[in-house]
Amino acid sequence: MDWSEAIAWWLRRLDLGRGLSPHTIRAYRADLGALAGFAIDRGADSPAEVDLELLRDWLWAMTRPDPGGAPGAARTTVARRAAAARGFFAELRRDGRIELDPAVRLKSPKPDQHLPRVPSRPQLEAAFELLQAAAAEGRAVDVRDLAVVELLYATGIRVAELVGLDLGDVDHGERTIRVLGKGAKERVVPYGLPAAEALERYLADARGVLQRDETEPALLLGARGGRLGTRAVHALVTRLLEPYPAEGTHGPHTLRHAAATHLLDGGADLRIVQEMLGHASLGTTQRYTHVSIEKLKSSYALAHPRA
């Protein structure tokens, strides 16, 4: 079995067996494609010819700056690619397609444990005021954009989860949405009054203007009447948050980070936030507890006589 056959076989198994998102499947395809190119350059024309040393060289090479001066891959990228390699070779070995698993002792770099930097609540309030002013003009796309950003921040859901919402996923009386998350896991997430008002206005005044097909079940519609795309949401949030500090790019994930940060900073229970965000591991949510610790340290420094 050559590289292309093996990769296609594994991705089909992943898609059918684990219900991974299309984004994750694309990322794994790119990761294994990069591995295949690296391996072929070193004479390994099939997965059966790969050993642990080659895999370690692959991970090391991707961390090096390229000749043009661009930095090497981030630790999170290296860790994801190592995980892809481990899953790929483990499945080949279980199915008897290779005799030995070369990735069984392949280690991932430890991810950075720094706190995601997010806009403050006053900064987000200023951003929402801009959206509200635009929506007040009455254009359907501006009314929709306010609902999009209010929902993202109110719920902390992922952008793919947001654009995947259908009309029937909203319980207006309970102010909750039913979200289909990673691994096809379903959860119910609450939202507050500002998001409820923005959503009700969008449904009353804007969705019908954008709609082209009465059978379209999508909650949020794009300018052409179909389901709103993730790329459009990225562009909207990036443009809105550009003036404010954030971790990495200023995309929708910044609002997810902000929702988690501000919830915990306000005293929300860690496990409730874990359930709301759809994190499989409590450890993923715990990275945000540093916010409350920083707030505690700041208050201590101001208040304690021997601080």
Secondary structure, DSSP 8 states (H G I E B T S, - for coil): --HHHHHHHHHHHHHHHH---HHHHHHHHHHHHHHHHHHHHTT--SGGG--HHHHHHHHHHHTS--TTS-----HHHHHHHHHHHHHHHHHHHHTTSSSS-TTTT---------------HHHHHHHHHHHHHHHTT--HHHHHHHHHHHHHHHH---HHHHHT-BGGGEETTTTEEEEE-GGG-EEEEE--HHHHHHHHHIIIIIHHHH-S-TT--BSSB-TTSSB--HHHHHHHHHHHHTTS--SSS-SHHHHHHHHHHHHHHTT--HHHHHHHHT-SSHHHHHTTHHHHHHHHHHHHHHH-TT-
